[in-house]
Amino acid sequence: MSNKVMNRISLIIILLSMSSLTIAQEPLAPQDLLQLKAVQEAKLSPDGQWIAYTISTPRKATDKPGGHDTDLYLMSVADKEPIPFVAGDDYISSIQWKPDGSQISFRMKRGDKAKKQVWSIALGGGEARQLTDFETSVINYKWHPVENKIGFTATTPPTKKEQKLKKKGYQFIYYEENLKHRNLYMKCLKGEQEPKQLTEGRTVWGFAFSPDGKTIAADISPQNLIDHRYMFRKIYLLDVETLELEQLTDNPGKLGNYAFSPDGKKLAYCAALTRSDHQVSQAQVINIDGSGLKNLTPDNFEGHVRWINWKDDNTIMYYSNEGVWPTLSLINVKGGEREVLLNSEDTGIIFNTPSFTSDLSKFVFTGNTPAHGSELFYWEGAKKPHRLTDSNPVLGERELGKQVVYSYQARDGQEIEGMLIYPVNYKKGKKHPLIMIVHGGPESNYSNGWMTGYGTPGQVLAGKGYFAFYPNYRSSTGYGLDFANNGLGDPAGVEFDDIADGIDALIKDGYADKKRVGLVGGSYGGYAAAWFSSYYTEKVKAVNMRVGISNNISRRGTTDIPYEEQFVHSGKPLEEMWELSLQRSPIYYAHQSKTAVLITGGADDTRVHPSQSLEYYRRLKMNDHPAVRLVQYPGEGHGSRKQTSQIDQLYRTLDWFDWYVKDGKPLEGPMPPLDISKYYGLELEN
C-alpha cells in the first residue's frame, strides 16, 4: 500500500474521530425519565462493615399497573461490590439490621392477597424468612435491643362478626366513627408464640426502645386519623413489663422523630415551636422523668431541624434544611454553638438522614446532585463522601441543562431563591419559554439537587428548549420560622406574589420570553397553578393544576386534615374568614381566565378532594373557557403511584405546554389531542 493511500486512510480516521467528539449528546427524554432507578434506603451494619440498601425500579408501560418494584442489595464496605440479596416483584421497605448484625430485616408483601409483614435474611444469605404473620399489615417495627424480639405496630384486626357482615354485604362507611386503632405489639421470635398487645384505646404512630429495652417511647394520638397524626401526637413512655403508660411531652403541634440517649436518661426529639408552625423545626431534649426540657435550636435559626439523634450521652446530632443546602450538625445537650459535620454546599451532594456507627466514624446515606437522582454514598467523616452506586448510566449519555441557584428580590425587598435549569440549547441573549414548577405544602422546599420527576420534569423541559424554575417562595421551609409563617392566615398572599415576582425577574434578566410562560404544581402547588390561571392569568399562557385547591371554603369541609388546615394555614375558624376564604379562591376569578388549564389528579384523593378539580373545571366551562381539560386517575390518591398514571401525567403535561407555551397555539383553537395512547408503549388498533 502506497504512502499516499496510507495518509488518506489516516486522515479519514482522524476526521471520523474528530466528528465523533463533536456529536452532541441527546437530552433527557420522557422515556428516559420514566425508567430511572433510585436508591431508596441505606442502613449500615452495627460493626460498620456492611451496607444494606434498596433500589427501586419503575414498572414498564406494559407491566401490570402498580408502584415501583424494589430489590434489596448488600455491599461490603471493604470491596464495595453490590450483591443482589432479595429480588423480584416485591416492594421491600423499612430495612433494619438486627442489633447483633447477623440479619437484615424488612417489610414485604409476598403474594397478591398477603398482608405486608416483617421478613429477615441472614447476612450469609439463603432464603428470606417471615418473622410476623399478623392479621393486618405491619406498619412499622423495631428490633428489641437486647432480646430476640421485635416490636411492631398494626391496626386492630376485624372481629369475626365484622368479617361475617362484610361477606353478607353489610359493610358500610361510618365516617370517622368506627375507626380501628394502631396498636403496639411485641413478638418473641423463639417458638410460635402469638404477639403480645402492649397498647389499646389509642393510636400508636411510631416508637423507639430504650437502650435496655425496658421502656418504649411512643408517639400517640387519641384517634387513628391523619389529622391527629399531624396535630395531636404526644410522646409517651411505656413500661414494657407493667404496660403503664405516662405522657412525657406536651409539644404544641407537629412532632418529628425522637431517640433515647445511649444511657437511657434523656430523650431528644424534634417538633414545631408553636401550634401554628406548619412544620417541625426545633431540636429539643428532655429527661425521661419529664424534667429539664431544653430547646437547643438557636434563636432566629434560618432553617428547619427535621431529624435528630445522639452522638453520645452529652451530644446531639441533627439534620436541618437551610436554604437549598441541608446540613448535619452536633450540639451539646446544654446548648451553645453547634459544630457542622457535613454541609451539602461544600460537597454538592444533597444528602438525606444518615445511618452510622455508634462512634460516628462511618456513615451511609442516600444523596443526589443536579446531575443524578438518589444514589448510595459512604462517608468517613473527614473525607468527602464517596458515591458507591450508578443506578442510571443513561444519565452519563444525556446532555443535561445547567442548574444554578437563582435569587431575586420580591416586590417588598424580600430575597427569594430557587433552582433554575437552563435549556440544553441555551444561547445567551436569546429568550426561551419558561415553566415555573411550584412545590406543595407549602411546608416544603427545594434543595439544589436532582429536581426532575414525572410531575416536576425540569430536565425533560430543558431538553425541549425551556427554562425551568423551582422557587422557594415564602411559606417554604428551610429559611426560618418568620419566613415560613408568612402564609398563616394569608393564603395566596405574599407567597404567590413571590412566584409572580420570580416570573417578572426572569423576564427582566433576559432569560424568559414574556409571552411564553407556563406553571405546574401539585397540591398547594396546584393551588398556585389555579391562582395563576385566574388571578394572575396575564402572567401565564398555560398551567397544569395537579391535585390542586380551587375553593378554600369547600376545601376545608372535604379535606382529611381540617384541624391542620385551620391551625397552621388559615389560622382561624372558617366562620371568622368567609370573605377572605372566598376572595383567595381561584373560582372567584375563574371568569377572567385567559390561560389554558389542564387539571389532573387522583380520583380517590382524600387530602384535596377531587371535587376541588371539578369545581374549577365547572366554573371555567360555565364561563365559556375554550381551553380547559380535566383528567382523573382511578385508584390514585394525593399523587400518582401507578406507572400508568405517571406516564399519562408526564406526557400530557408536556404536550399541553408544547401546544400553548412553546408553540403559542391560541386558546380559541383546538386543544392538544385527548388520546395520547401512542406514548403508552402498547400495540393498539382502533
C-alpha positions in Angstrom: 0.0 0.0 0.0 1.4 3.4 -1.0 2.2 6.2 1.5 -0.4 8.3 -0.3 -3.2 5.8 0.4 -2.0 5.3 4.0 -2.0 9.1 4.6 -5.5 9.3 3.1 -6.8 6.5 5.4 -5.1 8.2 8.4 -6.8 11.4 7.5 -10.2 9.7 7.3 -9.7 8.1 10.7 -8.7 11.5 12.3 -11.7 13.2 10.7 -14.0 10.5 12.0 -12.5 10.7 15.4 -12.9 14.5 15.5 -16.5 14.3 14.3 -17.4 11.7 17.0 -16.1 14.2 19.6 -18.4 16.9 18.3 -21.6 14.8 18.1 -23.9 16.3 20.7 -25.5 14.0 23.3 -29.2 13.6 23.3 -31.1 15.5 26.0 -33.1 13.6 28.6 -36.3 12.3 27.0 -39.6 11.5 28.8 -39.0 7.7 28.3 -35.6 8.1 30.0 -37.1 9.8 33.0 -39.8 7.1 33.3 -37.1 4.4 33.5 -34.8 5.9 36.1 -34.0 3.8 39.2 -33.3 5.2 42.6 -31.6 4.1 45.8 -34.4 4.3 48.4 -32.9 3.3 51.7 -29.5 2.6 53.1 -28.5 1.1 56.5 -25.0 0.5 57.9 -24.4 -2.7 59.9 -23.6 -2.2 63.6 -20.0 -3.1 63.1 -19.7 -0.7 60.1 -18.6 -3.5 57.7 -21.7 -3.9 55.6 -24.3 -1.7 53.9 -27.9 -2.9 53.2 -29.7 -0.8 50.7 -32.7 -1.0 48.3 -33.1 0.1 44.7 -36.5 0.9 43.2 -37.2 0.1 39.6 -40.1 1.7 37.7 -42.5 -0.7 36.1 -42.7 -0.7 32.3 -45.6 0.8 30.5 -46.8 -2.7 29.5 -46.5 -4.2 33.0 -49.3 -4.7 35.5 -50.3 -1.2 36.9 -48.6 -0.5 40.2 -45.8 1.2 42.0 -42.1 0.7 41.7 -40.5 -2.7 42.4 -37.8 -2.7 45.0 -34.8 -5.0 45.4 -32.6 -5.5 48.4 -28.8 -5.3 48.0 -25.8 -5.9 50.2 -22.4 -4.3 49.9 -19.2 -4.8 51.8 -17.5 -1.6 52.9 -14.2 -3.2 52.1 -14.7 -4.1 48.4 -17.8 -2.0 47.7 -19.2 -4.6 45.3 -23.0 -4.8 45.1 -24.6 -8.2 46.0 -28.2 -8.8 45.0 -29.9 -10.2 48.1 -33.7 -10.2 47.7 -35.1 -9.6 44.2 -38.4 -10.0 42.4 -41.6 -8.1 42.2 -42.0 -7.5 45.9 -41.8 -4.0 47.3 -39.3 -4.0 50.1 -39.1 -1.2 52.7 -38.1 -0.4 56.2 -34.8 -2.2 56.1 -33.0 -2.7 59.5 -30.2 -4.6 61.0 -30.6 -7.0 63.9 -28.6 -5.5 66.8 -26.0 -8.3 66.6 -25.6 -7.7 62.8 -26.5 -11.3 61.9 -29.7 -10.5 59.9 -31.2 -7.8 57.7 -34.9 -7.3 58.2 -37.5 -5.5 56.0 -41.2 -5.2 55.4 -42.6 -7.1 52.4 -45.9 -8.4 51.0 -45.3 -11.7 49.1 -48.4 -12.7 47.2 -51.4 -10.9 45.9 -53.6 -11.4 48.9 -50.9 -11.3 51.5 -50.5 -8.6 54.1 -47.3 -6.6 54.5 -45.2 -8.4 57.2 -41.7 -8.4 58.6 -39.1 -10.7 57.0 -35.4 -11.2 57.5 -32.5 -12.8 55.7 -29.2 -13.9 57.3 -26.1 -11.9 56.5 -24.6 -15.1 55.0 -27.5 -15.3 52.5 -30.1 -18.0 52.0 -33.9 -17.8 51.9 -35.8 -14.9 53.4 -37.8 -15.9 56.5 -41.1 -14.4 57.6 -41.0 -13.1 61.2 -44.6 -11.9 61.6 -47.9 -13.3 60.4 -50.4 -10.8 61.7 -53.9 -10.5 60.5 -53.3 -6.9 59.3 -50.3 -5.3 57.7 -47.3 -4.4 59.9 -47.0 -0.6 59.7 -43.6 -0.2 61.3 -41.3 -2.3 63.5 -38.1 -2.2 65.6 -35.7 -4.9 66.9 -35.6 -5.2 70.7 -32.1 -4.0 71.6 -31.3 -7.0 74.0 -33.7 -9.9 73.5 -34.7 -11.8 70.4 -37.9 -9.9 69.9 -39.4 -7.3 67.6 -41.9 -4.6 68.4 -44.4 -3.6 65.7 -47.5 -1.6 65.1 -50.5 -2.8 63.3 -54.2 -1.9 63.0 -56.7 -3.8 65.2 -57.9 -6.8 63.2 -61.6 -7.1 62.2 -63.7 -9.2 64.5 -65.4 -12.4 63.4 -68.7 -10.5 63.4 -67.3 -7.8 61.2 -66.0 -10.4 58.8 -69.3 -12.1 58.6 -71.2 -8.8 58.0 -68.7 -8.0 55.2 -69.3 -11.3 53.4 -73.0 -10.7 53.6 -72.7 -7.3 52.1 -73.4 -5.3 55.3 -70.2 -3.2 55.2 -70.9 0.5 55.4 -68.9 3.6 55.9 -69.5 5.2 59.3 -67.4 8.3 58.7 -64.7 8.8 61.3 -66.7 6.7 63.8 -65.8 3.0 63.6 -62.1 3.6 63.4 -59.6 0.9 64.3 -56.6 1.9 66.4 -53.0 1.3 65.5 -51.7 -0.8 68.4 -48.2 -1.7 69.6 -47.3 -5.4 69.8 -44.3 -7.4 70.9 -43.3 -10.6 69.1 -40.9 -13.1 70.6 -39.0 -14.8 67.8 -38.5 -18.0 69.8 -41.2 -20.6 69.3 -44.6 -19.9 67.9 -46.0 -17.5 70.5 -48.7 -15.0 69.5 -47.7 -11.4 69.6 -48.4 -9.6 72.9 -50.5 -6.4 72.6 -49.0 -3.6 74.6 -51.4 -0.7 74.0 -55.1 -0.3 73.5 -57.7 2.5 73.2 -55.3 4.9 71.5 -53.3 5.1 68.3 -49.5 4.5 68.2 -47.8 6.0 65.1 -44.2 5.2 65.9 -41.9 4.1 68.8 -38.4 3.6 70.0 -36.8 1.3 72.5 -34.7 2.5 75.4 -31.1 1.0 75.3 -32.0 -1.7 77.8 -35.3 -2.5 76.1 -37.3 -2.0 79.3 -39.0 1.3 78.2 -40.6 2.3 74.9 -41.1 5.9 73.8 -44.2 6.1 71.5 -45.9 8.9 69.7 -49.6 8.6 70.4 -52.8 10.4 69.4 -56.4 9.8 70.6 -57.7 8.6 67.2 -56.4 6.9 64.1 -56.9 9.9 61.8 -54.3 11.6 59.6 -55.3 14.9 61.1 -54.4 13.5 64.6 -51.0 12.3 63.3 -50.3 15.8 62.1 -51.5 17.9 65.0 -52.2 15.8 68.2 -49.3 13.4 68.7 -47.5 13.5 72.1 -44.7 11.3 73.3 -45.5 8.7 76.0 -43.3 6.3 77.9 -44.4 2.7 78.2 -43.1 0.3 80.8 -42.7 -2.9 78.9 -43.3 -5.1 81.9 -46.2 -3.4 83.6 -47.6 -1.7 80.5 -48.0 1.5 82.4 -48.2 4.5 80.1 -47.2 8.0 81.0 -47.2 11.2 78.9 -43.7 12.7 78.6 -44.1 15.7 76.2 -46.7 18.3 75.7 -45.4 19.6 72.4 -47.8 22.1 70.8 -48.4 20.9 67.2 -46.4 18.9 64.8 -43.9 16.3 66.0 -40.9 14.7 64.3 -38.6 11.8 65.2 -37.1 11.1 68.7 -34.4 8.9 70.2 -33.1 7.8 73.6 -29.7 8.9 74.7 -27.2 6.0 75.0 -27.5 5.9 78.8 -31.4 6.0 78.5 -31.7 9.0 80.7 -32.8 11.6 78.1 -34.9 11.7 75.0 -34.1 14.0 72.1 -36.9 15.0 69.7 -37.7 17.5 67.0 -41.0 19.4 67.0 -42.7 22.6 66.0 -42.2 25.6 68.2 -45.8 26.6 68.3 -49.1 25.0 67.3 -49.3 27.4 64.3 -45.9 26.3 62.8 -46.6 24.3 59.7 -43.6 22.0 60.1 -41.2 20.6 62.7 -38.3 22.9 63.2 -36.8 22.6 66.7 -34.2 20.3 68.3 -35.4 19.6 71.9 -34.2 17.4 74.8 -35.9 16.2 77.9 -35.1 14.0 80.9 -37.2 10.8 80.9 -38.7 11.9 84.3 -40.2 14.9 82.5 -37.8 17.5 83.8 -35.2 19.6 82.2 -36.9 20.4 78.9 -34.5 22.4 76.7 -34.7 23.8 73.2 -31.3 23.6 71.5 -32.3 25.5 68.4 -30.6 28.9 68.1 -32.9 31.9 68.2 -33.9 33.2 64.7 -32.4 30.0 63.2 -32.8 30.4 59.4 -33.6 26.8 58.8 -35.8 23.8 60.0 -34.5 20.9 62.1 -36.0 17.8 60.5 -34.3 14.8 62.2 -32.5 14.2 65.5 -30.2 11.5 67.1 -27.3 11.1 69.5 -23.6 11.0 69.2 -23.1 10.3 72.9 -24.8 11.0 76.2 -23.9 14.7 76.0 -24.0 15.4 72.3 -27.0 15.5 69.9 -26.8 15.2 66.1 -29.4 16.9 64.0 -30.2 17.2 60.3 -31.6 20.5 59.1 -32.8 22.2 55.9 -31.1 25.6 55.5 -32.0 27.3 52.3 -31.2 25.0 49.4 -28.4 23.2 51.3 -29.1 20.6 54.0 -26.6 20.3 56.9 -25.7 17.7 59.6 -24.6 19.3 63.0 -23.6 18.4 66.5 -24.6 20.3 69.6 -24.1 19.8 73.4 -27.2 19.0 75.4 -26.5 22.1 77.5 -26.7 24.3 74.4 -24.0 26.6 72.9 -22.5 26.8 69.4 -23.1 23.9 67.0 -20.5 22.1 65.1 -21.4 21.5 61.4 -20.3 17.9 60.5 -21.4 18.0 56.9 -22.7 20.8 54.7 -24.1 19.9 51.3 -23.0 23.3 49.9 -19.4 22.1 50.4 -19.8 18.7 48.8 -22.5 19.5 46.2 -24.4 16.4 47.4 -28.0 16.8 48.7 -27.8 14.1 51.4 -30.6 12.6 53.4 -30.6 11.5 57.1 -27.7 9.1 57.7 -27.2 5.6 59.1 -23.9 5.5 61.2 -21.8 3.5 63.6 -22.0 4.4 67.3 -18.6 6.1 67.3 -19.6 8.3 64.2 -16.6 7.1 62.3 -18.6 5.7 59.4 -21.8 7.0 57.7 -24.0 5.9 54.8 -26.8 7.9 53.2 -28.7 8.4 50.0 -28.0 11.5 48.1 -28.5 13.3 44.8 -27.0 16.1 42.8 -28.1 18.2 39.8 -26.6 15.5 37.6 -28.2 12.4 39.1 -31.0 11.1 41.3 -30.8 9.2 44.6 -27.7 7.1 44.9 -25.7 5.4 47.7 -22.9 7.3 49.5 -20.3 6.3 52.1 -18.6 8.8 54.4 -15.8 8.5 56.9 -16.2 11.9 58.5 -13.1 13.9 57.5 -13.1 12.8 53.9 -15.5 13.7 51.1 -18.5 11.4 50.8 -17.8 8.6 48.2 -20.5 7.6 45.8 -21.0 3.8 45.6 -23.7 3.3 43.0 -24.5 4.3 39.5 -28.1 3.2 39.1 -28.7 5.1 35.8 -25.8 5.0 33.4 -28.1 6.6 30.8 -27.7 10.0 32.6 -24.0 10.0 31.6 -25.1 9.6 28.0 -27.5 12.5 28.1 -26.9 16.3 27.9 -28.5 17.9 30.9 -29.4 21.6 31.3 -27.1 23.6 33.5 -28.6 24.1 37.0 -27.9 27.1 39.2 -29.2 28.8 42.3 -31.1 31.9 41.2 -32.1 34.7 43.6 -34.2 37.7 43.1 -36.0 40.4 45.1 -39.7 40.3 45.7 -41.7 43.5 45.4 -41.3 44.3 49.1 -37.5 43.6 49.0 -37.5 40.1 50.4 -34.9 37.9 48.8 -36.2 34.7 47.3 -34.2 31.9 45.9 -34.8 28.8 43.9 -33.2 26.5 41.3 -33.0 27.5 37.6 -32.4 24.8 35.0 -31.2 26.2 31.6 -32.4 24.9 28.3 -30.0 22.4 26.8 -29.7 24.6 23.7 -29.4 27.8 25.6 -27.8 30.8 23.8 -27.0 33.9 25.7 -29.2 36.8 24.7 -32.0 34.5 23.4 -35.2 34.4 25.3 -36.7 30.9 25.9 -40.1 29.7 27.1 -40.3 29.3 30.9 -42.1 26.8 33.1 -42.4 27.6 36.8 -42.5 24.4 38.9 -44.1 25.1 42.3 -43.8 22.8 45.3 -46.7 21.8 47.5 -47.2 22.0 51.2 -46.3 24.8 51.3 -44.4 23.3 54.2 -41.6 22.0 51.9 -38.6 23.4 50.0 -36.4 22.6 47.1 -32.7 21.8 47.6 -30.1 22.1 44.9 -30.0 18.5 43.8 -31.9 16.3 41.3 -35.1 18.2 40.5 -36.7 16.0 37.9 -39.7 13.7 38.3 -42.9 12.8 36.5 -44.7 15.8 38.0 -41.6 18.1 38.0 -40.0 17.4 34.7 -37.3 20.1 34.7 -34.5 18.3 32.7 -37.0 17.0 30.2 -38.3 20.5 29.7 -34.7 21.7 29.4 -34.2 19.2 26.6 -37.2 20.7 24.8 -35.8 24.2 25.0 -37.4 25.5 28.1 -36.1 27.2 31.3 -37.5 25.5 34.4 -37.6 27.4 37.7 -38.3 25.9 41.1 -39.0 28.8 43.6 -38.7 28.6 47.3 -41.4 31.1 47.8 -42.4 32.5 51.3 -44.1 29.8 53.4 -41.4 27.4 52.3 -39.3 25.6 55.0 -35.6 26.0 55.3 -35.5 29.7 55.9 -36.6 30.0 59.5 -40.0 30.4 61.2 -40.6 34.0 60.2 -40.2 33.2 56.5 -42.3 30.0 56.9 -45.2 31.7 58.8 -45.8 34.4 56.1 -48.7 32.4 54.7 -50.5 31.9 58.1 -53.9 33.5 57.6 -52.9 34.9 54.2 -53.4 32.1 51.6 -52.3 33.1 48.1 -50.9 36.3 49.5 -47.2 37.2 49.6 -46.3 33.5 48.9 -47.9 33.6 45.4 -46.8 37.2 44.8 -43.3 35.9 45.3 -43.8 33.4 42.4 -45.2 36.2 40.2 -42.2 38.3 41.0 -40.0 35.4 40.1 -41.6 35.3 36.6 -41.0 39.1 36.3 -37.4 38.8 37.4 -36.6 36.0 34.9 -38.2 38.1 32.1 -36.3 41.3 33.2 -33.0 39.4 33.4 -33.4 38.3 29.8 -34.0 34.6 30.3 -37.7 34.1 29.7 -40.0 35.1 26.9 -42.9 37.1 28.5 -45.4 35.6 26.0 -44.3 32.0 26.7 -44.6 31.2 30.4 -46.3 28.2 32.0 -46.7 26.9 35.5 -47.1 23.4 37.0 -47.6 22.4 40.6 -49.2 19.7 42.8 -51.3 20.1 46.0 -50.5 23.6 47.3 -48.5 24.0 44.0 -51.8 23.0 42.3 -53.4 25.8 44.2 -50.8 28.1 42.7 -51.5 26.8 39.2 -55.2 27.6 39.6 -54.4 31.0 41.1 -52.1 31.9 38.2 -54.7 30.8 35.7 -57.3 33.1 37.2 -56.0 35.9 39.4 -52.6 36.2 37.7 -53.8 35.0 34.3 -51.9 37.7 32.4 -48.6 36.2 33.5 -49.0 32.6 32.3 -50.1 31.1 29.0 -50.8 27.6 30.3 -50.9 25.7 33.6 -51.1 22.1 34.9 -53.1 22.1 38.1 -52.4 18.7 39.9 -54.5 17.7 42.9 -54.9 21.4 43.5 -57.2 23.7 45.5 -59.8 25.9 43.8 -62.3 26.8 46.6 -60.9 27.5 50.1 -64.4 27.2 51.6 -65.4 23.8 50.3 -61.9 22.5 50.6 -62.0 23.0 54.4 -65.1 20.8 54.5 -63.8 18.0 52.4 -60.1 17.5 53.4 -58.9 14.8 55.7 -56.7 17.3 57.6 -59.2 20.0 58.7 -57.5 20.8 62.1 -54.1 21.0 60.5 -55.5 23.4 57.9 -57.1 25.6 60.5 -54.2 25.7 63.0 -51.2 26.1 60.6 -52.7 27.6 57.4 -55.9 29.5 57.8 -55.3 30.4 61.5 -59.0 30.9 62.2 -62.2 29.0 62.0 -64.0 29.4 58.7 -66.8 31.3 60.3 -64.4 34.2 61.0 -63.0 34.4 57.5 -65.7 33.6 54.9 -65.0 36.6 52.8 -61.2 36.2 52.7 -61.5 32.5 52.0 -63.7 33.2 49.0 -61.5 36.0 47.7 -58.4 33.8 47.9 -60.1 31.1 45.9 -59.3 30.6 42.2 -63.0 30.0 41.5 -63.7 33.7 42.4 -61.6 34.8 39.5 -62.3 31.9 37.1 -64.4 34.2 34.8 -61.4 36.3 33.8 -59.1 33.4 32.9 -57.1 33.7 29.7 -54.9 30.7 30.5 -55.0 27.2 29.1 -55.9 25.0 32.1 -55.0 21.3 32.4 -56.4 19.8 35.6 -55.2 16.4 36.7 -55.4 14.3 39.9 -56.3 11.1 41.7 -60.0 10.1 41.7 -59.6 8.8 45.3 -57.7 11.8 46.8 -58.7 12.5 50.4 -56.3 15.3 51.1 -57.5 17.7 48.3 -60.8 16.2 47.3 -61.4 15.6 43.6 -64.4 17.9 43.9 -61.8 20.8 44.0 -60.8 19.9 40.5 -64.4 19.5 39.4 -65.4 22.9 40.9 -62.7 24.7 39.0 -63.5 22.9 35.8 -67.2 23.8 36.1 -66.5 27.5 36.8 -64.2 27.7 33.8 -66.6 25.8 31.4 -69.6 27.8 32.6 -67.7 31.0 31.6 -67.1 29.6 28.1 -63.4 28.9 28.7 -62.1 27.4 25.4 -59.1 25.5 26.7 -59.7 23.5 29.9 -59.4 19.8 30.4 -59.9 17.6 33.5 -58.2 14.2 33.7 -58.6 12.0 36.8 -56.7 8.8 37.6 -58.8 6.0 39.1 -57.3 4.4 42.2 -54.9 7.2 42.8 -54.8 9.5 45.8 -52.8 12.6 46.5 -50.3 11.9 43.8 -49.8 9.1 41.3 -48.3 5.8 42.4 -49.0 3.6 39.4 -46.7 3.8 36.4 -49.7 4.1 34.1 -50.8 7.3 35.8 -47.3 8.7 35.8 -46.8 8.0 32.1 -50.1 9.8 31.2 -49.4 12.7 33.6 -45.9 13.3 32.2 -46.7 13.2 28.5 -50.0 15.0 28.8 -48.3 17.9 30.7 -45.5 18.1 28.1 -48.0 18.1 25.3 -50.0 20.8 27.0 -47.0 23.1 27.4 -45.6 22.5 23.9 -49.0 23.3 22.4 -49.8 26.5 24.3 -46.5 27.8 25.6 -43.8 26.7 23.2 -45.8 26.8 20.0 -48.1 29.6 21.1 -51.3 28.0 19.9 -54.4 30.2 20.5 -56.8 29.3 23.3 -59.8 29.6 20.9 -58.5 26.8 18.6 -58.4 23.1 19.1 -56.8 21.6 22.3 -54.0 19.1 22.2 -55.1 15.5 21.2 -57.1 13.8 24.1 -55.9 10.4 23.0 -52.2 10.1 23.8 -52.1 6.3 23.9 -49.2 6.5 21.4 -47.0 7.1 24.5 -48.2 4.1 26.4 -45.9 1.5 24.7 -48.9 -0.7 23.7 -49.8 -2.3 20.4 -53.3 -0.9 19.8 -55.8 -1.0 17.0 -58.7 1.5 16.5 
